[in-house]
Structure formats: C-alpha cells, structure tokens
Amino acid sequence: MKTYLKALSTICLFFGLMTQPVFGQKLQQDNSRPDEAAKIQVDQMSQMLNLDGSQQRALFRALVSESTRSGQSPQILLGKAAQDQNEAFVQTLKSILTPDQFRKWKNPNKK
C-alpha cells in the first residue's frame, strides 16, 4: 500500500509541476528591445537622410543609450525630439547630422 501511495503521489507531483506556468525571461521578437528598435529607426533615417556609416553608428549609440536611460522606445524619442520636447536629445542629433540632414529630419515634407 505504501508503494502504491508513493507512486501515485510521485505521478501527481510530476503532472502538477508540468502544468505550472514556467516563468523566465523570454526572447522577445517584437522589436521592443532598445537595440532592435534603434536599428530599425536608424535604417529608416538612413534611407530618408542618406546617412554615412559614422553617422549611423553615432545615431544608433545615441538612440540606445537614451532609450535605456529614459525607458522610452527610440521611435517615441525621435517623435519627442522632432516636437522639441527633448532638447538634450535634439542637441545630440544636431551634433550627429549635418544642417541639411537635420532640416530634412525636422521637416520631412519640405524639400
């Protein structure tokens, strides 16, 4: 009888543990990591403004560092910078972009 109860309790414990949700850090594929989102934003800006390699690297570093510091996505950071709500980041962008590129980024509809 004891072996029967041990076997039954072991089986119940095993299936009980298998049905519990497993918590852990998941690999996110939805571009919510700062480096993934920054790469997408740099690619978009590179196509729009014809950025060279050093500008792309500097912009990527600036976006990742500001994104991790503020907890906001690079897309939101660029939107706030375009609206002059983040003056420090605007100054960083001014130092990375040429004046013509900065004007194009600030007013993409104007030529």
C-alpha positions as CSV (number, residue, x, y, z in Angstrom):
1,M,0.0,0.0,0.0
2,K,2.9,2.4,0.8
3,T,4.5,1.9,-2.6
4,Y,1.1,2.4,-4.3
5,L,0.7,5.8,-2.5
6,K,4.3,6.8,-3.2
7,A,3.9,6.0,-6.9
8,L,0.6,7.9,-7.0
9,S,1.9,10.9,-5.2
10,T,5.0,11.0,-7.5
11,I,2.8,10.9,-10.6
12,C,0.6,13.6,-9.2
13,L,3.6,15.7,-8.3
14,F,5.1,15.2,-11.7
15,F,1.9,16.2,-13.6
16,G,1.3,19.0,-11.1
17,L,4.7,20.5,-11.8
18,M,4.3,20.1,-15.6
19,T,1.0,22.1,-15.6
20,Q,2.5,25.1,-13.7
21,P,3.4,28.0,-15.9
22,V,7.1,28.5,-16.4
23,F,8.3,32.0,-15.6
24,G,11.5,33.2,-17.1
25,Q,13.0,35.7,-19.4
26,K,11.6,35.3,-22.9
27,L,13.4,36.2,-26.0
28,Q,11.3,39.0,-27.5
29,Q,10.9,39.1,-31.2
30,D,8.6,42.1,-31.4
31,N,11.4,44.8,-31.6
32,S,10.7,46.0,-28.1
33,R,14.3,45.8,-27.1
34,P,16.1,49.1,-27.4
35,D,18.8,47.9,-29.7
36,E,16.4,46.2,-32.1
37,A,14.1,49.2,-32.2
38,A,17.1,51.6,-32.6
39,K,18.4,49.6,-35.6
40,I,15.0,49.9,-37.3
41,Q,14.9,53.7,-36.6
42,V,18.5,54.1,-37.9
43,D,17.7,52.2,-41.0
44,Q,14.6,54.4,-41.7
45,M,16.5,57.6,-41.0
46,S,19.4,56.4,-43.1
47,Q,17.2,55.9,-46.1
48,M,15.5,59.2,-45.6
49,L,18.6,61.3,-44.9
50,N,21.4,59.4,-46.7
51,L,23.4,58.9,-43.5
52,D,27.0,57.7,-43.8
53,G,28.4,54.9,-41.7
54,S,29.8,57.0,-38.9
55,Q,26.5,58.9,-38.6
56,Q,24.6,55.6,-38.4
57,R,26.8,54.3,-35.6
58,A,26.6,57.5,-33.7
59,L,22.9,57.7,-34.1
60,F,22.5,54.1,-33.1
61,R,24.5,54.6,-29.9
62,A,22.6,57.8,-29.0
63,L,19.2,56.1,-29.5
64,V,20.2,53.0,-27.5
65,S,21.7,55.0,-24.6
66,E,18.8,57.5,-24.4
67,S,16.2,54.7,-24.8
68,T,17.7,52.7,-21.9
69,R,18.1,55.8,-19.8
70,S,14.6,57.1,-20.3
71,G,12.8,53.8,-20.7
72,Q,11.1,55.0,-23.9
73,S,11.3,53.5,-27.3
74,P,13.6,55.1,-30.0
75,Q,10.5,55.9,-32.1
76,I,9.0,57.9,-29.2
77,L,12.3,59.6,-28.5
78,L,12.6,60.8,-32.1
79,G,9.0,61.9,-32.1
80,K,9.5,64.0,-29.0
81,A,12.8,65.4,-30.4
82,A,11.0,66.4,-33.6
83,Q,8.5,68.3,-31.4
84,D,11.3,69.9,-29.3
85,Q,10.1,68.2,-26.2
86,N,13.5,66.6,-25.6
87,E,16.1,69.4,-26.0
88,A,19.1,67.4,-24.9
89,F,18.4,64.7,-27.5
90,V,17.8,67.4,-30.2
91,Q,21.3,68.7,-29.4
92,T,22.7,65.2,-29.8
93,L,21.0,64.9,-33.1
94,K,22.3,68.3,-34.3
95,S,25.9,67.1,-33.5
96,I,25.4,63.9,-35.5
97,L,23.5,65.2,-38.5
98,T,24.6,67.8,-41.0
99,P,22.5,71.0,-41.0
100,D,20.8,69.9,-44.2
101,Q,20.0,66.5,-42.9
102,F,18.7,68.0,-39.6
103,R,16.3,70.3,-41.6
104,K,15.1,67.3,-43.6
105,W,14.5,65.2,-40.5
106,K,12.8,68.1,-38.7
107,N,10.5,68.9,-41.7
108,P,10.4,65.8,-43.8
109,N,7.7,67.2,-46.1
110,K,9.7,70.3,-47.1
111,K,12.5,69.9,-49.7
